[in-house]
Structures are given as C-alpha cells and as structure tokens.
Amino acid sequence: WPRRRAAAAAPGEQKHVLRVREKESGTNVLLVGTMHYNPSSVKKVDKIVRSSNLSSVVVELCPGRMAALERFQPRGSTLRWLLDNEMQAAKDAAVDTKVPSVILGDSSDDEVKNRMSLVVNQTVKDLLSPTHGWKSIARDLFTVTPQLIGKRGKKLGISDLFDVDLLLGTPVSFARNLLTIFMRLPIPTTVLLMVIVALQHANDVAASVLPGVQQALPEGTGGPPLLLSSDFLGTLSTDLLIAAFAAYMLTALVLVRASVVVLLLERDAILANSIRECCKRADSSQTVVAILGMAHCNGVAKLLKDGETHKKLAKRILETE
C-alpha cells in the first residue's frame, strides 16, 4: 500500500489517467477515466483539456447522442448546470482552446441495439450448448474481469473508485443519472415507479385482508378456503420465489454477457479505433486525449498498445455477426 501511494503521487502522474503510447504511430495518448456526471470528473476533464498541447480530443459519445444532449441541455442553460457532465465539458474546453479536432468516437445507439440483440440471441443458444456454448460465455466473462479489476501501478483498478473527491461527488452523479433518465423517459419511468410501489404494498394488503376473511367465515367451516389458507399461500410464495429467482439468474446471465461483449469489449475496440485514427494525424509533440468511462480505460489502453489483441477481438466480433 505505501508503494501504491508513492506511485500515485509521482510527478507528472494524475489520478484516473492512463498515459500510453499508441503502437503504430508512437503518439502519446492520455486516457482520462471518469464517473459519468460526477463533479470531480467534470473538473478534471476541463483542466486536462485546457492545460495540454492536444491534437485531438476523443469523447465517448456518438454524434447522435451528443447532438441530443446539446439540444436537451445547451451550454449556459439551467439544465446544463443541473446535469453538467464530463463529455460536454470536454467538448466545450476543446472548442475554447481551439483544439484542432473533437472526435465523437463511440458507436451509435442503433449499432449498440443491433449488436445487443445478436449477442442476446447467441447467449441463449450458448446456454443450450454445455460443451461449446458455456465455454464461450465463460471466456467473455473472464476476459473482461482483469480489465475491470486492474493491476496495481499499471491500470485503473477498484482502489481508484475510493478517491475522496470522486466519492464526495458520487451522490451527485447518482442523482443526475436518475434525473436524466426521468426527464428523457418520463412516462416509462413513472409507470415503473408505480409498479414498484404497487408491489411493495401488495403484501401488506394481503396480510391485512386474510385475517379479516378468516374471521368472517362461519364457525365449523374448517377454516378459510384452500386458496386463502396461510399454508397454501406460503407454499405458493416459496415456489414462485424459487421460480422467479431462477428466471432472474438466467436473465441476468444473458444480459451480463451481452453487456460485457457489446457495451465493454466491442465499444473498447471502437473507441480504440477512433483514437488510433487521431494518432495518425497528430504531430510528434502533440497528445491525443480520450475522455472515457473508467470501465473502458484498461481495455482501450491494451488495444492501443497491443495490435494483436485488437485483431483477435475484431475476429471474435465478426464470429457473432
């Protein structure tokens, strides 16, 4: 632990920032790991972009999402102040300091939806194939684990989440994310909240009604009908709970695998490609900065430094198309 702290405090190093050299061009790249909507990340991004000699800034958004974001909360608006974020902050700082190019380097929403559908279908097929399918699922899950955990001194890891400034901004980040979802999808969010509240009170209503039914029944009838007996309801609840838990676990596995492949591994490759293209155009004295969610930093860094890893990942993506 003391060695870790010393490394973090070394001159020229910054928290949540990976400095890598892109393999083909030799260009220096700064990968800035962020927590979305966190005030600490917003300040860090603004400072780095404004204080560096940059050829390009790559942002983890596609053109469609950035356009929607700027329509919804343009610079200087109350909504922008309320829902300030590191992606818009990076673009604004780049424009202010006349960085030659701002690249929106992520995959589009339509591409993500299409890939999620394909990988979900493939995962269901893999679950039905214990010999090859289960091995494929395990491979994807084990591939992403080292990227998320990180390695001390070389990658962003779990310990980076416990930065004081980041922790202090986490409640704001959480609230901004929820508020963003609600303001963009008000009807579905309201319906979901109503369903949750209804389910929460359903058990209380049943518990209050059943004793009344039991008391209202005439004496000598043998107690409440079978469907209202506490033994039957208890057994039914247990069976439903087990079935619901099994269905939940299978659904979670399908969604986790799809998220690992599409939202992490494949988007890592797309973001790395965007950064690589910027590196080809950069001068030797300039740096490319990429603003990414922290979960992408380790994977993108590996892809930039290791061309073979990129080729293997691209080949595997093609196999599921």
C-alpha positions in Angstrom: 0.0 0.0 0.0 2.7 2.6 0.7 4.3 1.8 -2.7 0.9 2.4 -4.3 0.5 5.8 -2.7 4.0 6.8 -3.7 3.3 5.9 -7.3 0.1 7.9 -7.3 1.9 11.0 -6.1 4.8 10.8 -8.5 5.4 14.0 -10.6 3.5 14.2 -13.9 1.0 11.5 -12.9 -2.7 12.2 -12.4 -5.4 10.2 -10.7 -7.7 8.2 -13.0 -5.4 9.0 -16.0 -3.6 6.4 -18.1 -0.7 7.5 -20.3 0.0 5.1 -23.2 1.9 5.2 -26.4 -0.1 4.1 -29.5 1.8 1.2 -31.1 1.7 2.2 -34.8 2.3 5.9 -34.7 4.1 6.3 -31.4 1.8 9.1 -30.4 1.2 9.8 -26.7 -2.3 9.2 -25.6 -4.0 10.3 -22.3 -6.9 8.1 -21.3 -9.0 10.1 -18.7 -11.2 7.8 -16.7 -14.4 9.3 -15.5 -17.5 8.6 -13.5 -20.4 9.9 -15.5 -22.0 13.2 -14.2 -19.5 13.3 -11.3 -18.4 16.9 -10.5 -14.9 15.7 -9.8 -14.7 14.1 -13.2 -16.1 17.3 -14.9 -13.4 19.5 -13.3 -10.6 17.0 -14.1 -11.6 16.8 -17.7 -11.9 20.6 -18.1 -8.5 21.1 -16.5 -6.7 18.4 -18.6 -8.1 19.6 -21.9 -7.3 23.2 -21.2 -3.8 22.6 -20.0 -2.4 20.2 -22.6 -0.9 20.6 -26.1 -3.5 18.5 -27.9 -4.1 17.4 -31.5 -7.5 15.8 -30.8 -10.0 15.1 -28.1 -11.9 11.9 -28.4 -15.2 11.7 -26.5 -17.1 8.6 -25.5 -20.3 9.7 -27.3 -21.6 9.2 -30.8 -22.7 12.2 -32.9 -26.4 11.4 -32.4 -26.1 11.3 -28.6 -24.0 14.5 -28.4 -26.5 16.3 -30.6 -29.4 15.2 -28.5 -27.5 16.1 -25.3 -26.8 19.6 -26.6 -30.4 20.1 -27.7 -31.7 19.0 -24.4 -29.2 20.9 -22.2 -27.2 23.5 -24.3 -24.2 25.3 -22.8 -25.3 28.1 -20.4 -28.7 26.6 -19.7 -30.2 25.8 -16.3 -30.4 22.1 -17.3 -26.8 22.1 -18.3 -25.9 23.5 -14.8 -28.1 20.9 -13.2 -26.9 18.0 -15.3 -23.4 19.0 -16.0 -21.2 16.2 -17.4 -17.7 15.4 -18.5 -18.5 14.8 -22.1 -19.9 18.2 -22.8 -17.3 19.8 -20.6 -14.5 18.2 -22.7 -16.0 19.4 -26.0 -16.5 22.9 -24.6 -13.0 23.1 -23.3 -11.6 21.9 -26.6 -13.6 24.4 -28.6 -12.5 27.2 -26.2 -8.8 26.3 -26.5 -9.1 25.7 -30.3 -8.1 22.1 -30.3 -7.9 21.1 -34.0 -10.4 18.3 -33.8 -13.1 16.9 -31.4 -14.0 13.3 -32.3 -17.2 11.7 -31.2 -15.7 8.2 -31.2 -18.3 5.9 -29.9 -20.7 3.5 -31.6 -24.2 4.8 -32.4 -27.3 3.8 -30.4 -28.7 1.8 -33.3 -25.4 -0.2 -33.7 -25.5 -1.0 -30.0 -29.1 -2.1 -30.1 -28.5 -4.4 -33.1 -25.4 -5.9 -31.5 -27.2 -6.4 -28.2 -30.0 -8.3 -29.9 -27.5 -10.5 -31.8 -25.4 -11.3 -28.7 -28.6 -11.9 -26.5 -29.8 -14.5 -29.1 -26.3 -16.0 -29.3 -26.2 -16.3 -25.5 -29.5 -18.1 -25.3 -28.2 -20.6 -27.9 -24.9 -20.9 -25.9 -26.8 -21.7 -22.7 -28.4 -24.7 -24.6 -24.9 -26.0 -25.6 -23.0 -27.1 -22.5 -20.0 -28.3 -24.5 -19.1 -25.2 -26.5 -21.6 -22.5 -25.5 -20.8 -22.4 -21.8 -17.1 -22.2 -22.6 -17.8 -19.2 -24.9 -19.8 -17.4 -22.2 -17.0 -18.1 -19.6 -14.4 -16.8 -22.0 -16.1 -13.5 -22.4 -16.7 -13.0 -18.6 -13.1 -14.0 -17.8 -11.7 -11.7 -20.5 -13.3 -8.6 -19.0 -12.6 -9.4 -15.3 -8.9 -8.3 -15.3 -9.8 -5.1 -17.2 -12.3 -4.1 -14.5 -10.2 -5.1 -11.5 -7.0 -3.7 -12.9 -3.4 -4.2 -11.8 -1.7 -2.0 -9.3 0.5 0.7 -10.8 -0.4 -0.2 -14.4 -4.1 0.0 -14.8 -7.1 1.7 -13.2 -8.5 -0.6 -10.5 -11.1 -0.9 -7.8 -9.0 1.2 -5.5 -9.3 4.2 -7.9 -13.0 4.3 -7.1 -12.2 5.2 -3.5 -10.7 8.6 -4.3 -12.1 11.1 -1.9 -13.2 13.7 -4.5 -14.8 11.0 -6.6 -16.6 9.6 -3.5 -17.9 13.0 -2.5 -19.3 13.5 -5.9 -20.9 10.1 -6.2 -24.3 11.1 -4.7 -24.5 14.0 -7.2 -23.6 11.6 -10.0 -26.2 9.1 -9.0 -28.9 11.8 -8.7 -28.0 13.3 -12.1 -28.2 9.9 -13.7 -31.6 9.2 -12.3 -32.9 12.7 -13.1 -31.6 12.4 -16.7 -33.4 9.1 -17.2 -36.7 10.5 -15.7 -36.6 13.7 -17.8 -35.9 11.9 -21.0 -38.3 9.0 -20.4 -40.9 10.4 -18.0 -43.8 8.1 -18.8 -41.9 4.7 -18.7 -40.1 5.9 -15.5 -43.4 6.9 -13.8 -45.0 3.6 -14.8 -42.1 1.7 -13.4 -42.2 3.6 -10.1 -45.9 3.0 -9.8 -45.4 -0.8 -10.4 -42.7 -0.9 -7.7 -44.9 1.0 -5.2 -47.9 -1.3 -6.0 -45.8 -4.5 -5.5 -44.4 -3.0 -2.2 -48.0 -2.6 -0.9 -49.4 -5.8 -2.3 -48.0 -7.9 0.5 -49.3 -5.5 3.2 -52.8 -5.6 1.7 -52.8 -9.4 1.5 -51.7 -9.6 5.1 -54.4 -7.3 6.3 -57.2 -8.9 4.2 -56.6 -12.5 5.1 -57.2 -12.3 8.8 -60.5 -10.4 8.1 -61.6 -13.2 5.7 -60.8 -15.8 8.3 -62.8 -14.0 11.0 -65.8 -13.6 8.6 -66.1 -17.3 7.9 -68.8 -19.2 9.9 -67.6 -21.4 12.7 -67.2 -25.0 11.8 -66.5 -24.5 8.1 -63.0 -25.8 8.6 -61.2 -22.5 8.2 -60.6 -20.5 5.1 -60.8 -22.0 1.6 -57.7 -23.7 0.4 -56.7 -20.8 -1.9 -56.8 -18.5 1.1 -55.1 -20.7 3.7 -51.8 -19.5 5.0 -50.1 -22.8 4.3 -51.1 -22.7 0.7 -50.1 -19.1 0.3 -46.8 -19.8 2.0 -46.1 -22.8 -0.3 -47.1 -20.9 -3.4 -45.0 -17.9 -2.4 -42.0 -20.1 -1.9 -42.4 -21.9 -5.2 -43.0 -18.6 -7.0 -39.9 -17.2 -5.3 -37.7 -20.1 -6.4 -39.0 -19.9 -10.0 -38.6 -16.1 -10.1 -35.1 -16.4 -8.7 -34.1 -19.0 -11.3 -35.6 -16.9 -14.1 -33.9 -13.8 -12.8 -30.5 -15.5 -12.7 -30.8 -16.8 -16.2 -31.9 -13.4 -17.5 -29.1 -11.7 -15.6 -26.5 -14.0 -17.1 -27.8 -13.3 -20.6 -27.8 -9.6 -20.0 -24.4 -9.5 -18.3 -22.8 -11.5 -21.1 -24.4 -9.2 -23.7 -23.3 -6.1 -21.8 -19.7 -7.4 -21.4 -19.4 -8.1 -25.1 -21.3 -5.2 -26.6 -21.1 -2.4 -24.0 -17.5 -3.1 -22.9 -15.3 -5.2 -25.2 -16.8 -4.1 -28.6 -17.0 -0.5 -27.6 -13.4 -0.6 -26.3 -12.4 -1.7 -29.9 -14.5 1.1 -31.5 -13.1 3.7 -29.1 -9.5 2.5 -29.7 -10.0 2.7 -33.4 -11.2 6.3 -33.1 -8.2 7.2 -31.0 -5.8 5.4 -33.4 -7.1 7.4 -36.3 -6.4 10.6 -34.4 -2.9 9.4 -33.6 -2.1 9.0 -37.3 -2.8 12.7 -37.8 -1.0 14.0 -34.7 2.4 15.8 -34.6 5.1 14.2 -32.6 4.9 17.0 -30.0 1.2 16.7 -29.5 -1.0 14.4 -27.4 -4.4 12.8 -28.0 -6.8 12.9 -25.1 -9.7 10.5 -24.8 -12.5 11.0 -22.3 -13.8 7.6 -21.3 -15.8 5.9 -18.6 -13.4 4.3 -16.1 -14.6 0.8 -17.2 -13.2 1.4 -20.7 -9.7 2.7 -19.8 -7.9 -0.6 -19.3 -9.3 -2.3 -22.3 -8.7 0.7 -24.6 -5.1 1.0 -23.3 -4.4 -2.6 -24.0 -5.8 -2.3 -27.6 -3.7 0.7 -28.3 -0.5 -0.9 -27.1 -1.1 -4.4 -28.5 -2.2 -4.7 -32.1 -2.6 -8.5 -31.9 -5.2 -8.1 -29.1 -7.2 -5.8 -31.3 -7.1 -8.2 -34.2 -8.3 -11.1 -32.1 -11.1 -9.1 -30.6 -12.2 -7.9 -34.1 -12.2 -11.5 -35.3 -14.3 -12.7 -32.4 -16.8 -9.9 -33.0 -17.2 -11.0 -36.6 -17.9 -14.5 -35.5 -21.2 -13.4 -33.8 -22.4 -11.2 -36.6 
